[in-house]
């Protein structure tokens, strides 16, 4: 029996000094599957949990 697994990929969209660049809202609006973190510097892409690991790789 395989466990269901999913991926969560988090990307930082600020400057090295921690300033908010301000385009995370555009990423979320333009690309399916992306959500914005509350501090608006990070966006996340999350796949659905799957038991077929080959399909999970394709979901990325």
C-alpha positions as CSV (number, residue, x, y, z in Angstrom):
1,X,0.0,0.0,0.0
2,X,1.4,3.4,-1.0
3,X,0.8,6.5,1.0
4,X,-0.6,9.5,-0.7
5,X,1.9,12.3,-1.2
6,X,1.9,15.8,-2.5
7,X,4.4,18.5,-3.1
8,X,4.5,22.0,-1.8
9,X,7.0,24.4,-3.5
10,X,7.4,27.8,-1.9
11,X,9.1,30.6,-3.7
12,X,10.4,33.9,-2.2
13,X,9.4,37.0,-4.2
14,X,11.0,39.7,-2.1
15,X,14.5,41.3,-2.1
16,X,17.5,39.9,-0.2
17,X,16.8,42.7,2.4
18,X,13.2,41.4,2.9
19,X,11.4,44.1,1.1
20,X,8.2,43.1,-0.7
21,X,8.6,43.4,-4.5
22,X,4.8,43.4,-5.1
23,X,4.2,40.9,-7.9
24,X,3.1,37.8,-5.9
25,X,-0.5,38.9,-6.5
26,X,0.2,38.8,-10.3
27,X,1.6,35.3,-10.0
28,X,-1.5,34.1,-8.1
29,X,-3.9,35.7,-10.6
30,X,-2.1,34.4,-13.6
31,X,-1.0,30.8,-12.7
32,X,-3.3,28.1,-11.5
33,X,-2.4,26.3,-8.3
34,X,-0.4,29.2,-6.7
35,X,-1.4,30.8,-3.5
36,X,0.1,33.8,-1.7
37,X,1.5,33.7,1.8
38,X,0.0,36.2,4.3
39,X,3.2,38.3,4.3
40,X,2.9,38.6,0.5
41,X,6.6,37.8,-0.1
42,X,6.1,34.1,-0.8
43,X,4.0,32.2,-3.2
44,X,3.3,28.5,-3.0
45,X,2.5,25.8,-5.5
46,X,0.8,22.8,-4.0
47,X,-0.1,19.5,-5.8
48,X,-3.0,17.3,-4.8
49,X,-2.0,14.2,-2.8
50,X,-1.6,11.2,-5.1
51,X,-0.8,7.5,-4.5
52,X,0.8,7.1,-8.0
53,X,4.2,8.7,-7.5
54,X,4.8,8.9,-11.3
55,X,1.7,11.1,-11.7
56,X,2.8,13.2,-8.8
57,X,6.1,14.0,-10.6
58,X,4.1,15.1,-13.7
59,X,1.9,17.3,-11.5
60,X,4.9,19.5,-10.8
